Amino acid sequence: MSSPPATPATSASSSASSPPFSLWRIAVPAFGPSLLFGLGEGAILPIVPLTARDLGASVSMAALVVALIGIGSLLNNIPASLITIRWGERWAIVVAGLWSGLGMALCVWTSHFSLFAVGCFMVGMSQAVYNLARQSYMTEAVPIEYRARALSTLGGVMRIGMFIGPFLAAGAVHAFGLSAAYVIGIVAVVGAAVMGARIPDLVAPPVPHGQAAPASTTIVSTLRDHRRVFLTLGIGVVLVSAVRASRQAVIPLWADHLALAPSVASLIYGMAGGIDMLVFYPAGKVMDQKGRRWVAVPSMLIMGLAMLLMPLTTGTLTLLFTALAIGFGNGIGSGMIMTLGADHSPRHGRAHFLGVWRLMSDIGSSCGPALLSFLAASLSLASGIAVTGLIAFAAAGTLAYWIPRHGGAGGRAASRAAR
């Protein structure tokens, strides 16, 4: 296994004797679990509503079961921070993989719809724990000048896994039936847990001589001490998440509005996802070298403009161009929310801070599609898409105003202030 990366606690003192930090050197232990975890979830997500229907659920109940995964993540961000503090990042990653595998096993080996729903909720719970633990771990393990690249790659690798998972599941389902998708998911998330168990533990920095150990933090104290960040940049995170979650529905819905064939709609959606996965590392490098604003603001401006133009599209080619723009804008923003959270999180009590940060992100992810649905029903689909584009512009303005205006390892000032 690759030698463990120098933690922020030790990197300064060992910089003279240690080789320069390299993301490639920690690629497998750092990013391998994310790839497998994303693959496992991607394998089951398209199959969940079909399984629910097989168990006798109505269409609306099947949709609710899919939503339970997101609800499980939303409701467990704060408990996830407590788990991470209690057991540490490494074991939280392991527990998340095993819990997700147990939830998937419950989904595939039960004939009762209620137990199937519980299994889906467990998968959502594991998402919250895993996402928080991996973000906290990478924030500590990677030097700040590489932080955006590391977290952008972390988000990008997860997306690659989510992209590959449905294809593997499709072949398995064709050969062996719906349950095969869950078997692939179980193998993948348990594999992520096994790989996560090999991640080196983080070593807490020693308390300087003559200083008292910092007092323990709570969720309440975290909200109080960092309320300005949550009420400013945190609002931008809510808006960004709302736009990102809505984009997944915008493209197929507008393709259906244009009466395009389902195969064409799937192709356009897939191409947008493809360009999304190609640009995460260059964007992370720009954030590290120029500053977070250089990527965060253009990401939202591009997505906002593309969504405002989408209601004007009239056919396959014009829809493809706007979909690719949305994919590009979303792709360059990969890891952006995690990076901003890492920049502003304190070293002591980081898991609590990130738990609240992820809760705000999940609130945006839940509200965005709900608002799109409401506007489409009450006004029109075009109006809903246009309003989503305006929300993206509001997010860009919020980020432009509140993200610190400095370049080169853009989060350094915020990170030092937080500590």
URGIKA-V742822 format. One record per helix or strand of 2 or more residues. SS is the DSSP state (H for helix, E for strand). FROM is the first residue (numbers start at 1). LEN is the number of residues. If there is no record, write none. Layout:
SS & FROM & LEN
SS & FROM & LEN
This chain:
H & 8 & 7
H & 24 & 31
H & 59 & 17
H & 77 & 11
H & 89 & 20
H & 113 & 29
H & 144 & 33
H & 179 & 18
H & 219 & 7
H & 227 & 5
H & 233 & 25
H & 262 & 17
H & 280 & 11
H & 293 & 18
H & 316 & 17
H & 336 & 9
H & 350 & 29
H & 381 & 22
H & 412 & 7
